[in-house]
Amino acid sequence: TIKGRPAHAGLAPEQGISAIQVAADAIMQMKLLRIDEETTANIGIVQGGNATNIVMPEIRIVAEARSLNDSKLEAQVEHMISTFETVAAKHGAEVEIESTRAYNAFVLDDNHPHIVAAKASFEAIGASPYTKGTGGGSDANNFNAKGLTTINVSTGMAKVHTTEEFIAIDDMVKVTEFVKHYLTH
């Protein structure tokens, strides 16, 4: 949350500190979206203001960073926090930051028995399996963190998290065949 100072936007805007301008300045200085092959960062929610005639005194921003590499994740989070803090101070605003970790990344060796078994089931139904790290988060992250080895299996989703998200019927059939084979062999 960035806290500026309210003022009448028409009579004395210079007496205010616009929280949205502070946020915009900070966001423009941040490395966001695709940082590298393992790391991403995003501003996902921005909420603030309640009248057009008031210099926006407060804005709430919810952001995230993800990485398959823990040190890169820590560096990105620190970059985002320090940018908000530095820019807020420059404008005379205050910033309150709460940083939490939703889940940890996990990596399984291609020779892990679960991976080998999954690949064998895909091959048995005529598919060409491969492993790939992703920036997604799922229950598998939490299960692996608690010692229950879990893999994610692609369902063939495309244009994920857009209004055009879809799964081809052929992919749905194939993943169903995979699940049946995996559970029965």
BARO-118857 format. One record per residue: residue in three letters; y, z, x negated of N, C-alpha, C, O in turn; residue number from 0. Coordinates in Angstrom, 1 decimal, always signed. Atoms other than C-alpha are relative to their C-alpha. Layout:
N
FITI residuo n.north   n.up n.east ca.north  ca.up ca.east c.north   c.up c.east o.north   o.up o.east num
FITI     ala       Y      Z      X        Y      Z       X       Y      Z      X       Y      Z      X NUM
...
***
This chain:
185
FITI residuo n.north   n.up n.east ca.north  ca.up ca.east c.north   c.up c.east o.north   o.up o.east num
FITI     thr    -1.2   +0.0   -0.8     +0.0   +0.0    +0.0    +1.2   +0.0   -0.9    +1.4   +0.8   -1.8   0
FITI     ile    -1.3   +0.1   +0.7     +3.4   -1.0    -1.3    +1.1   +0.6   +0.9    +1.2   +0.2   +2.1   1
FITI     lys    -1.1   -0.7   -0.8     +6.3   +1.2    -0.1    +1.4   -0.4   -0.6    +1.7   +0.0   -1.7   2
FITI     gly    -1.4   +0.4   +0.4     +9.8   -0.3    -0.3    +1.0   +0.9   +0.7    +0.8   +2.1   +0.8   3
FITI     arg    -1.0   -0.8   -0.7    +12.8   +0.8    +1.6    +0.6   -0.8   +1.2    +1.0   -2.0   +0.9   4
FITI     pro    -0.5   +0.8   -1.1    +13.9   -0.3    +5.1    +1.5   -0.1   -0.1    +2.2   +0.8   -0.6   5
FITI     ala    -1.4   +0.2   -0.2    +17.3   -1.7    +5.8    +0.2   -1.0   +1.1    -0.7   -1.7   +1.4   6
FITI     his    -0.2   +1.0   -1.1    +18.9   -3.8    +8.5    +0.1   -1.3   -0.7    +0.9   -1.5   -1.6   7
FITI     ala    +0.2   +1.3   +0.7    +18.0   -7.3    +7.6    +1.2   -0.9   +0.2    +1.5   -1.9   -0.6   8
FITI     gly    -1.2   +0.8   -0.2    +21.3   -8.8    +9.0    +1.2   +0.7   -0.5    +2.1   -0.1   -1.0   9
FITI     leu    -1.2   -0.7   +0.4    +23.8   -6.1    +8.1    +0.1   +0.4   -1.5    +1.1   +0.3   -2.1  10
FITI     ala    +0.0   -0.5   +1.4    +22.7   -4.7    +4.7    -1.4   -0.2   -0.6    -2.0   +0.8   -1.0  11
FITI     pro    +1.4   +0.2   +0.6    +19.5   -6.3    +3.4    -0.1   +0.4   -1.4    -1.1   +0.8   -1.9  12
FITI     glu    +0.0   -0.4   +1.5    +20.6   -5.5    -0.2    -0.3   +1.4   -0.1    -0.6   +1.9   -1.3  13
FITI     gln    +0.3   -1.5   +0.1    +20.1   -1.8    +0.6    -1.5   +0.3   +0.2    -1.9   +1.4   -0.1  14
FITI     gly    +1.5   -0.2   -0.2    +16.4   -2.4    +1.3    -0.7   -0.4   -1.2    -0.2   -1.1   -2.1  15
FITI     ile    +0.9   +0.5   +1.0    +13.5   -3.0    -0.9    -1.2   -0.6   +0.8    -1.9   +0.1   +1.5  16
FITI     ser    +0.9   +0.7   -0.8    +11.3   -5.6    +0.7    -1.4   +0.1   -0.6    -1.8   -0.4   -1.6  17
FITI     ala    +1.4   -0.2   +0.4     +7.6   -4.6    +0.4    -0.7   -1.3   -0.1    -1.5   -1.5   -1.0  18
FITI     ile    +0.7   +1.3   +0.1     +6.5   -8.2    +1.1    +0.5   -0.8   -1.2    -0.3   -1.5   -1.8  19
FITI     gln    -0.4   +0.7   +1.2     +8.7   -9.5    -1.7    -0.6   +0.6   -1.3    -1.0   -0.1   -2.2  20
FITI     val    +0.7   -0.6   +1.1     +7.2   -7.0    -4.1    -1.4   -0.5   -0.1    -1.9   -0.8   -1.1  21
FITI     ala    +1.4   +0.5   +0.0     +3.7   -8.0    -3.0    -0.1   -1.4   -0.4    -1.0   -1.7   -1.2  22
FITI     ala    +0.0   +1.5   +0.3     +4.5  -11.7    -3.3    +0.2   -0.1   -1.5    -0.5   -0.9   -2.2  23
FITI     asp    -0.3   +0.0   +1.5     +5.9  -11.1    -6.9    -1.3   +0.4   -0.7    -1.7   -0.3   -1.7  24
FITI     ala    +1.2   -0.4   +0.7     +2.8   -9.2    -7.9    -1.1   -1.0   +0.2    -1.8   -1.3   -0.8  25
FITI     ile    +1.1   +0.9   -0.2     +0.3  -11.6    -6.3    +0.2   -1.3   -0.8    -0.7   -1.8   -1.3  26
FITI     met    -0.2   +1.3   +0.8     +2.0  -14.6    -8.0    -0.3   +0.2   -1.5    -0.5   -0.7   -2.2  27
FITI     gln    +0.3   -0.2   +1.5     +1.5  -12.9   -11.4    -1.5   +0.3   -0.2    -1.9   +0.4   -1.4  28
FITI     met    +1.4   -0.4   +0.2     -2.2  -12.1   -10.8    -0.9   -1.3   -0.2    -0.6   -2.3   +0.3  29
FITI     lys    +1.1   +1.0   +0.1     -5.2  -14.1   -11.9    -0.9   +0.2   +1.2    -1.4   +1.3   +1.4  30
FITI     leu    +0.8   -0.2   -1.2     -7.0  -14.7    -8.6    -0.9   -1.2   +0.2    -0.8   -2.2   -0.5  31
FITI     leu    +1.0   +1.0   -0.4     -9.8  -16.8    -7.0    -1.0   -0.1   -1.1    -1.6   +0.9   -1.5  32
FITI     arg    +1.0   +0.2   +1.1    -12.1  -18.3    -9.7    +0.6   +0.4   -1.3    +1.5   -0.3   -1.8  33
FITI     ile    -0.5   -0.5   +1.3    -11.5  -16.3   -12.9    -0.8   -0.7   -1.1    -0.2   -1.2   -2.0  34
FITI     asp    +0.9   +0.7   +0.9    -14.5  -17.6   -14.8    -1.3   -0.2   +0.8    -1.4   +0.0   +2.0  35
FITI     glu    +1.3   +0.3   -0.6    -18.1  -18.6   -14.1    -0.7   +1.2   +0.7    -1.6   +1.1   +1.5  36
FITI     glu    +0.6   -1.2   -0.5    -19.0  -15.0   -13.3    +0.9   +0.9   +0.8    +0.4   +1.8   +1.5  37
FITI     thr    -1.0   -0.9   -0.5    -15.8  -13.5   -11.9    +0.9   -0.7   +1.0    +1.4   -1.8   +0.8  38
FITI     thr    -1.0   +0.5   -1.0    -13.7  -14.0    -8.7    +0.9   +1.2   +0.4    +0.5   +2.4   +0.2  39
FITI     ala    -0.9   -1.0   -0.5    -10.8  -12.1    -7.2    +0.7   -0.6   +1.2    +1.1   -1.8   +1.2  40
FITI     asn    -0.6   +0.5   -1.2     -9.2  -12.4    -3.8    +0.9   +1.0   +0.7    +0.5   +2.2   +0.7  41
FITI     ile    -0.8   -0.8   -0.9     -6.4  -11.0    -1.6    -0.5   -0.4   +1.4    -0.3   -1.6   +1.8  42
FITI     gly    +0.6   +0.4   -1.3     -8.1  -10.9    +1.8    +0.7   +0.5   +1.2    +0.6   -0.2   +2.3  43
FITI     ile    -0.7   -0.5   -1.2     -5.9   -8.8    +4.1    +1.4   +0.4   -0.4    +1.6   +1.1   -1.5  44
FITI     val    -1.4   -0.4   +0.2     -2.1   -8.4    +4.2    +0.5   +0.4   +1.4    +0.5   -0.4   +2.3  45
FITI     gln    -0.5   -0.6   -1.3     -0.6   -6.2    +7.0    +1.3   +0.7   -0.3    +1.4   +1.5   -1.2  46
FITI     gly    -1.3   -0.8   +0.1     +3.0   -5.1    +7.4    +1.0   -0.5   +0.9    +0.9   -1.6   +1.5  47
FITI     gly    -1.1   +0.3   -0.8     +6.2   -5.2    +9.2    -0.2   +0.2   +1.5    -1.3   +0.2   +2.0  48
FITI     asn    +0.1   -0.1   -1.4     +7.0   -4.6   +12.8    +1.3   -0.5   +0.7    +1.4   -0.4   +2.0  49
FITI     ala    -1.2   +0.6   -0.6    +10.4   -6.2   +13.4    +0.6   -1.0   -0.9    +0.6   -0.8   -2.2  50
FITI     thr    -0.7   +1.0   +0.9    +12.3   -9.2   +12.1    +1.3   +0.4   -0.5    +1.8   -0.2   -1.5  51
FITI     asn    -1.4   -0.4   +0.4    +15.6   -7.4   +11.8    -0.1   +1.2   -1.0    +1.0   +1.9   -1.2  52
FITI     ile    +0.2   -1.1   +1.0    +14.2   -4.8    +9.3    -0.6   -0.5   -1.3    -1.6   -1.2   -1.2  53
FITI     val    +0.6   +0.3   +1.3    +13.6   -5.3    +5.6    -1.3   +0.7   +0.0    -1.3   +1.9   +0.1  54
FITI     met    +1.3   -0.6   -0.1     +9.9   -4.7    +5.5    -0.2   +1.1   -1.0    -0.2   +0.9   -2.2  55
FITI     pro    +0.0   -1.2   +0.8     +9.5   -1.2    +4.2    -1.4   +0.3   -0.6    -1.6   +1.0   -1.6  56
FITI     glu    +1.3   -0.4   +0.4     +5.7   -1.1    +3.8    -1.0   -1.2   +0.3    -0.9   -1.8   +1.3  57
FITI     ile    +1.0   +1.0   -0.2     +2.8   -3.5    +3.4    -1.3   +0.5   -0.6    -1.4   +1.1   -1.6  58
FITI     arg    +1.3   -0.4   +0.4     -0.9   -2.9    +3.2    -0.8   -1.2   -0.5    -0.8   -2.2   +0.2  59
FITI     ile    +0.7   +1.1   +0.6     -3.0   -5.2    +1.0    -1.4   +0.4   -0.3    -1.6   +1.5   -0.9  60
FITI     val    +1.4   -0.3   +0.4     -6.8   -5.3    +0.7    -0.4   -1.2   -0.8    -0.4   -2.3   -0.4  61
FITI     ala    +0.5   +1.0   +0.9     -8.2   -7.2    -2.2    -1.4   +0.4   -0.5    -1.9   +1.5   -0.3  62
FITI     glu    +1.3   -0.3   +0.6    -11.5   -7.5    -4.0    -0.1   -0.8   -1.3    +0.6   -1.8   -1.5  63
FITI     ala    +0.4   +0.7   +1.2    -12.9   -8.5    -7.3    -1.5   +0.1   -0.1    -2.1   +1.1   +0.3  64
FITI     arg    +1.5   +0.0   +0.1    -16.5   -9.5    -8.0    -0.3   -0.6   -1.4    +0.4   -1.5   -1.9  65
FITI     ser    +0.5   +0.6   +1.2    -18.4  -10.3   -11.2    -1.4   +0.4   -0.3    -1.9   +1.4   +0.1  66
FITI     leu    +1.4   -0.2   +0.4    -21.9  -10.6   -12.5    +0.0   +0.9   -1.3    -1.0   +1.4   -1.7  67
FITI     asn    -0.2   -0.7   +1.3    -20.5   -8.9   -15.7    +0.9   +1.2   +0.3    +2.0   +1.1   +0.6  68
FITI     asp    -0.7   -1.2   -0.3    -19.5   -5.3   -15.3    +1.3   +0.2   -0.8    +2.3   +0.7   -0.2  69
FITI     ser    -1.3   -0.2   +0.8    -16.9   -5.3   -18.1    +1.1   -1.0   +0.5    +2.2   -0.6   +0.5  70
FITI     lys    -0.9   +0.9   -0.5    -15.3   -8.4   -16.7    +0.6   +0.5   +1.4    +1.7   +0.3   +1.7  71
FITI     leu    -0.4   -0.6   -1.2    -15.2   -6.7   -13.3    +1.1   +1.1   -0.2    +2.1   +1.1   +0.4  72
FITI     glu    -0.9   -1.1   +0.3    -13.5   -3.6   -14.7    +1.3   -0.6   -0.5    +2.4   -0.1   -0.2  73
FITI     ala    -1.2   +0.6   +0.5    -11.0   -5.8   -16.6    +0.8   -0.7   +1.1    +2.1   -0.5   +1.1  74
FITI     gln    -0.7   +0.7   -1.1    -10.1   -7.8   -13.5    +0.6   +1.0   +1.0    +1.8   +0.9   +1.4  75
FITI     val    -0.5   -1.0   -0.9     -9.7   -4.7   -11.3    +1.2   +0.7   -0.7    +2.3   +0.9   -0.1  76
FITI     glu    -1.1   -0.6   +0.7     -7.5   -3.1   -14.0    +1.3   -0.9   -0.1    +2.4   -0.5   +0.1  77
FITI     his    -1.1   +1.0   +0.0     -5.4   -6.3   -14.2    +0.7   +0.0   +1.3    +2.0   +0.0   +1.3  78
FITI     met    -0.6   +0.0   -1.3     -4.8   -6.3   -10.5    +0.8   +1.3   +0.3    +1.9   +1.2   +0.8  79
FITI     ile    -0.7   -1.3   -0.3     -3.9   -2.6   -10.3    +1.2   +0.1   -0.9    +2.3   +0.4   -0.4  80
FITI     ser    -1.2   -0.1   +0.8     -1.6   -2.7   -13.3    +1.1   -1.0   +0.4    +2.3   -0.7   +0.2  81
FITI     thr    -1.0   +0.9   -0.4     +0.1   -5.8   -12.0    +0.8   +0.5   +1.2    +2.0   +0.5   +1.3  82
FITI     phe    -0.7   -0.6   -1.2     +0.9   -4.1    -8.6    +0.9   +1.1   -0.5    +2.0   +1.2   -0.1  83
FITI     glu    -0.8   -1.1   +0.5     +2.1   -1.0   -10.5    +1.2   -0.4   -0.7    +2.3   +0.1   -0.5  84
FITI     thr    -1.1   +0.4   +0.8     +4.3   -2.8   -12.9    +1.1   -0.7   +0.8    +2.3   -0.4   +0.7  85
FITI     val    -1.0   +0.7   -0.9     +5.9   -5.1   -10.3    +0.7   +1.0   +1.0    +1.9   +0.8   +1.2  86
FITI     ala    -0.6   -1.0   -0.9     +6.4   -2.2    -7.9    +1.1   +0.8   -0.7    +2.2   +0.9   -0.2  87
FITI     ala    -0.9   -0.8   +0.8     +8.2   -0.2   -10.6    +1.3   -0.9   -0.3    +2.4   -0.4   -0.2  88
FITI     lys    -1.1   +0.9   +0.3    +10.4   -3.3   -11.5    +0.9   -0.1   +1.2    +2.1   -0.2   +1.1  89
FITI     his    -0.8   +0.1   -1.2    +11.6   -3.5    -7.9    +0.5   +1.3   +0.6    +1.2   +1.3   +1.6  90
FITI     gly    -0.4   -1.3   -0.5    +12.0   +0.2    -7.4    -0.8   +0.5   +1.2    -0.4   +1.3   +2.0  91
FITI     ala    +0.9   -0.3   -1.1     +9.1   +0.4    -4.9    -1.0   +0.9   -0.5    -1.2   +1.2   -1.7  92
FITI     glu    +1.1   -0.8   +0.3     +6.2   +2.7    -4.8    -1.3   -0.7   +0.4    -1.3   -1.6   +1.2  93
FITI     val    +1.3   +0.6   -0.3     +2.5   +1.7    -4.8    -1.0   +1.1   +0.0    -1.1   +1.9   -0.8  94
FITI     glu    +1.1   -0.9   -0.1     -0.5   +3.6    -3.6    -1.3   -0.8   +0.0    -1.4   -1.7   +0.8  95
FITI     ile    +1.2   +0.8   +0.1     -3.8   +2.2    -4.7    -1.3   +0.8   +0.1    -1.4   +1.8   -0.6  96
FITI     glu    +1.3   -0.6   -0.1     -7.3   +3.1    -3.7    -1.0   -1.0   -0.4    -1.1   -2.1   +0.2  97
FITI     ser    +0.9   +1.0   +0.5    -10.0   +1.4    -5.7    -1.4   +0.6   +0.2    -1.7   +1.7   -0.3  98
FITI     thr    +1.4   -0.4   -0.1    -13.7   +1.7    -4.7    -0.9   -1.2   -0.3    -0.5   -2.3   -0.2  99
FITI     arg    +1.0   +1.0   +0.3    -16.8   -0.1    -5.6    -1.0   -0.1   +1.2    -1.6   +0.9   +1.5 100
FITI     ala    +0.9   +0.1   -1.2    -18.8   -1.5    -2.6    -1.4   -0.1   -0.4    -2.3   +0.4   +0.3 101
FITI     tyr    +1.3   +0.2   +0.5    -21.8   -2.5    -4.6    +0.0   -0.5   -1.4    +1.0   -1.0   -1.9 102
FITI     asn    +0.2   +0.5   +1.4    -23.1   -3.4    -8.1    -0.7   -1.4   +0.0    -1.5   -1.7   +0.9 103
FITI     ala    +0.7   +1.2   +0.2    -24.2   -6.8    -9.3    -1.4   +0.3   -0.5    -1.6   +1.4   -1.0 104
FITI     phe    +1.4   -0.2   +0.5    -27.9   -7.2   -10.1    -0.5   -1.4   -0.6    -0.1   -2.4   -0.1 105
FITI     val    +0.6   +1.1   +0.6    -29.8   -9.6   -12.3    -1.5   +0.3   -0.2    -1.9   +1.3   -0.7 106
FITI     leu    +1.5   -0.1   +0.2    -33.6  -10.1   -12.2    -0.5   -1.1   -1.0    +0.0   -2.2   -0.9 107
FITI     asp    +0.5   +0.9   +0.9    -35.5  -11.8   -15.0    -0.9   -1.1   +0.8    -1.5   -0.7   +1.8 108
FITI     asp    +0.8   +1.0   -0.6    -37.1  -15.1   -14.0    -1.5   +0.2   +0.0    -2.3   -0.3   +0.8 109
FITI     asn    +1.5   -0.4   +0.1    -40.5  -13.6   -15.0    -0.3   +1.2   +0.8    -1.5   +1.6   +0.8 110
FITI     his    +0.3   -1.2   -0.8    -40.2  -10.7   -12.6    -1.0   -0.4   +1.1    -0.9   -1.5   +1.6 111
FITI     pro    +1.1   +0.3   -1.0    -43.2  -10.6   -10.2    +0.6   -0.5   +1.3    +0.0   -1.4   +1.9 112
FITI     his    -0.5   +0.5   -1.3    -41.0  -11.0    -7.1    +0.6   -1.4   -0.1    +0.4   -2.2   +0.8 113
FITI     ile    -0.5   +1.4   +0.2    -39.3  -14.1    -8.6    -1.2   -1.0   -0.1    -1.1   -2.0   +0.5 114
FITI     val    +1.1   +0.9   +0.2    -42.6  -15.6    -9.7    -0.7   -0.2   +1.4    -1.1   -1.4   +1.7 115
FITI     ala    +0.7   +0.1   -1.3    -44.2  -14.9    -6.2    +0.9   -0.9   +0.9    +0.3   -1.7   +1.7 116
FITI     ala    -0.9   +0.8   -0.9    -41.1  -16.4    -4.4    -0.1   -1.5   -0.4    -0.2   -2.4   +0.4 117
FITI     lys    +0.1   +1.4   +0.5    -41.2  -19.5    -6.6    -1.3   -0.7   +0.4    -1.3   -1.8   +0.8 118
FITI     ala    +1.3   +0.6   -0.3    -44.9  -20.0    -6.0    -0.1   -0.3   +1.5    -0.6   -1.4   +1.9 119
FITI     ser    +0.0   +0.3   -1.4    -44.4  -19.8    -2.2    +0.9   -1.2   +0.3    +0.5   -2.0   +1.1 120
FITI     phe    -0.8   +1.1   -0.2    -41.6  -22.3    -2.4    -0.7   -1.3   -0.4    -0.7   -2.3   +0.3 121
FITI     glu    +0.8   +1.2   +0.5    -43.7  -24.7    -4.5    -1.1   -0.3   +1.0    -1.4   -1.5   +1.1 122
FITI     ala    +1.1   +0.3   -1.0    -46.6  -24.3    -2.0    +0.4   -0.7   +1.2    -0.4   -1.4   +1.8 123
FITI     ile    -0.5   +0.8   -1.2    -44.4  -25.7    +0.8    +0.7   -1.3   -0.4    +1.3   -1.9   +0.4 124
FITI     gly    -0.6   +1.3   +0.4    -43.2  -28.6    -1.3    +1.5   +0.1   -0.4    +2.1   -0.9   -0.6 125
FITI     ala    -1.4   -0.2   +0.4    -39.8  -27.1    -2.3    +0.1   +0.1   -1.6    -0.9   +0.5   -2.2 126
FITI     ser    -0.3   -0.1   +1.5    -38.3  -27.1    -5.9    +0.9   +1.2   -0.2    +2.1   +1.1   -0.2 127
FITI     pro    -0.8   -1.2   +0.1    -37.2  -23.5    -6.4    +0.7   +0.1   -1.4    +0.2   -0.4   -2.4 128
FITI     tyr    -0.7   -0.4   +1.2    -34.7  -22.3    -9.0    +0.8   +1.2   +0.3    +1.1   +1.6   +1.4 129
FITI     thr    -0.8   -1.2   -0.1    -32.8  -19.1    -9.7    +1.4   -0.3   -0.4    +1.7   -1.2   -1.2 130
FITI     lys    -1.4   +0.1   +0.3    -29.1  -18.8    -9.8    +0.8   +1.2   +0.4    +0.6   +1.8   +1.5 131
FITI     gly    -0.8   -1.1   -0.4    -26.6  -16.0    -9.9    +1.1   -0.5   +0.9    +1.6   -1.6   +0.9 132
FITI     thr    -1.1   +0.3   -0.9    -24.0  -15.9    -7.2    +1.0   +1.1   +0.1    +0.8   +2.2   -0.4 133
FITI     gly    -1.0   -1.1   -0.2    -20.9  -14.0    -6.3    -0.1   +0.7   +1.4    +0.8   +1.4   +1.8 134
FITI     gly    +0.1   -0.6   -1.3    -22.2  -13.0    -2.9    -0.5   +1.5   -0.1    -0.9   +1.9   -1.1 135
FITI     gly    +0.4   -1.3   -0.1    -22.9   -9.5    -1.8    -1.0   +0.2   +1.2    -0.7   -0.5   +2.2 136
FITI     ser    +0.9   -0.1   -1.1    -25.8   -8.4    +0.4    -0.7   +1.4   -0.1    -0.5   +2.2   -1.0 137
FITI     asp    +0.8   -1.2   +0.1    -28.2   -5.5    +1.1    -0.8   +0.0   -1.3    -1.1   +1.1   -1.8 138
FITI     ala    +0.7   +0.0   +1.3    -30.1   -6.6    -2.0    +0.7   +0.7   -1.1    +0.0   +1.3   -1.9 139
FITI     asn    -0.8   -0.7   +1.1    -27.3   -5.3    -4.2    -0.3   +1.5   +0.1    -0.5   +2.2   -0.9 140
FITI     asn    +0.2   -1.4   -0.2    -27.7   -1.8    -2.6    -1.5   +0.4   -0.3    -1.7   +1.5   -0.8 141
FITI     phe    +1.4   -0.3   +0.2    -31.5   -1.9    -2.6    -0.4   +0.1   -1.5    -1.0   +1.0   -2.0 142
FITI     asn    +0.3   +0.0   +1.4    -31.7   -2.9    -6.3    +0.7   +1.2   -0.7    +0.1   +1.8   -1.6 143
FITI     ala    -0.6   -1.2   +0.6    -29.2   -0.1    -7.2    -0.8   +1.2   +0.2    -0.7   +2.2   -0.6 144
FITI     lys    +0.9   -1.2   -0.3    -31.6   +2.4    -5.6    -1.4   -0.2   -0.5    -2.2   +0.7   -0.2 145
FITI     gly    +1.3   +0.2   +0.7    -34.5   +1.0    -7.6    -1.1   -0.8   +0.9    -2.2   -0.9   +0.4 146
FITI     leu    +0.9   +0.8   -0.8    -36.1   -1.1    -4.8    +0.3   -1.5   -0.3    +1.3   -2.1   +0.2 147
FITI     thr    -0.3   +1.4   +0.4    -36.3   -4.6    -6.4    -0.1   -0.9   +1.2    -1.0   -0.9   +2.0 148
FITI     thr    -0.2   +0.9   -1.2    -35.1   -7.1    -3.9    +0.7   -1.3   -0.5    +1.5   -1.3   -1.4 149
FITI     ile    -0.6   +1.3   +0.4    -34.3  -10.8    -4.2    +0.7   -0.6   +1.3    +0.4   -0.2   +2.4 150
FITI     asn    -0.6   +0.8   -1.1    -32.0  -13.0    -2.1    -0.6   -1.4   +0.0    -0.8   -1.9   -1.1 151
FITI     val    +0.5   +1.3   -0.1    -33.4  -16.2    -0.8    +1.0   -0.9   +0.7    +1.4   -0.5   +1.8 152
FITI     ser    -1.0   +0.9   -0.6    -31.1  -19.1    +0.0    -0.6   -0.5   +1.3    -1.7   -1.0   +1.3 153
FITI     thr    +0.4   +0.6   -1.3    -31.3  -20.3    +3.6    +0.6   -1.4   +0.2    +0.3   -2.0   +1.2 154
FITI     gly    -0.6   +1.4   -0.1    -29.4  -23.5    +2.9    +1.4   +0.0   +0.6    +1.9   -1.0   +1.1 155
FITI     met    -1.3   -0.1   -0.7    -26.1  -22.2    +4.3    +1.0   -0.9   -0.8    +0.9   -1.0   -2.0 156
FITI     ala    -1.0   +0.9   +0.6    -23.2  -24.6    +3.7    +1.4   +0.4   +0.6    +1.4   +0.9   +1.7 157
FITI     lys    -1.4   -0.3   -0.5    -19.4  -24.1    +4.0    +0.1   +1.5   +0.5    +0.6   +1.7   +1.5 158
FITI     val    +0.2   -1.4   -0.4    -20.1  -20.3    +4.1    +1.4   +0.6   +0.2    +2.4   +0.4   -0.5 159
FITI     his    -1.2   -0.7   -0.3    -17.4  -18.1    +5.7    +1.2   -0.9   +0.4    +2.3   -0.5   +0.3 160
FITI     thr    -1.0   +0.8   -0.6    -15.5  -21.0    +7.2    -0.3   -0.3   +1.4    -1.4   +0.0   +1.9 161
FITI     thr    +0.3   +0.4   -1.3    -15.2  -22.3   +10.7    -1.0   -1.2   +0.1    -1.4   -1.5   +1.2 162
FITI     glu    +1.0   +1.1   +0.1    -17.5  -25.2    +9.6    -1.3   +0.4   -0.5    -2.1   -0.4   -0.9 163
FITI     glu    +1.2   -0.4   +0.5    -20.3  -23.0    +8.4    -1.2   -0.5   +0.8    -1.2   -0.6   +2.0 164
FITI     phe    +1.2   +0.5   -0.7    -23.8  -24.4    +9.1    -1.2   +0.1   -0.9    -1.1   +0.3   -2.1 165
FITI     ile    +1.3   +0.1   +0.7    -27.4  -24.5    +8.2    -0.7   -1.2   +0.6    -0.9   -1.3   +1.8 166
FITI     ala    +0.7   +1.2   -0.5    -29.3  -27.8    +8.5    -1.3   +0.4   +0.6    -2.0   +1.4   +0.1 167
FITI     ile    +1.3   -0.4   -0.7    -32.3  -27.6   +10.8    -1.2   -0.2   -1.0    -2.0   +0.7   -1.0 168
FITI     asp    +1.1   +0.1   +1.0    -34.6  -28.9    +8.0    +0.0   +1.2   -0.9    -1.1   +1.6   -1.3 169
FITI     asp    -0.1   -1.2   +0.9    -33.4  -26.0    +5.8    -0.5   +1.2   +0.8    -1.2   +2.1   +0.2 170
FITI     met    +0.5   -1.2   -0.8    -34.1  -23.5    +8.6    -1.6   -0.1   +0.1    -2.2   +0.9   +0.0 171
FITI     val    +1.4   +0.2   -0.1    -37.6  -25.0    +9.0    -0.7   +0.4   -1.3    -1.7   +1.1   -1.3 172
FITI     lys    +0.5   -0.2   +1.3    -38.2  -24.9    +5.3    +0.0   +1.5   -0.4    -1.0   +2.1   -0.9 173
FITI     val    -0.1   -1.5   +0.3    -37.1  -21.2    +4.9    -1.0   +0.7   +0.9    -1.5   +1.7   +0.4 174
FITI     thr    +1.0   -0.6   -0.9    -39.3  -20.3    +7.9    -1.4   -0.2   -0.6    -2.2   +0.7   -0.6 175
FITI     glu    +1.3   +0.3   +0.6    -42.3  -22.0    +6.2    -0.1   +0.9   -1.2    -1.2   +1.4   -1.5 176
FITI     phe    +0.0   -0.9   +1.2    -41.4  -20.1    +3.0    -0.4   +1.4   +0.4    -1.3   +2.0   -0.2 177
FITI     val    +0.2   -1.4   -0.4    -41.3  -16.7    +4.7    -1.4   +0.1   +0.5    -2.1   +1.1   +0.1 178
FITI     lys    +1.4   -0.1   -0.5    -44.6  -17.4    +6.5    -1.0   +0.0   -1.2    -1.9   +0.8   -1.3 179
FITI     his    +0.9   +0.0   +1.2    -46.3  -18.4    +3.2    +0.1   +1.2   -0.8    -0.9   +1.8   -1.3 180
FITI     tyr    -0.2   -1.2   +0.9    -44.8  -15.6    +1.2    -0.6   +1.2   +0.6    -1.2   +2.0   -0.2 181
FITI     leu    +0.6   -1.2   -0.6    -45.9  -13.0    +3.7    -1.5   +0.0   +0.2    -2.2   +1.0   +0.4 182
FITI     thr    +1.4   +0.1   -0.3    -49.4  -14.3    +4.1    -0.8   -0.3   -1.3    -2.1   -0.5   -1.2 183
FITI     his    +0.8   +0.3   +1.2    -50.4  -15.0    +0.5    +0.3   +1.0   -1.1    -0.2   +0.9   -2.2 184
***
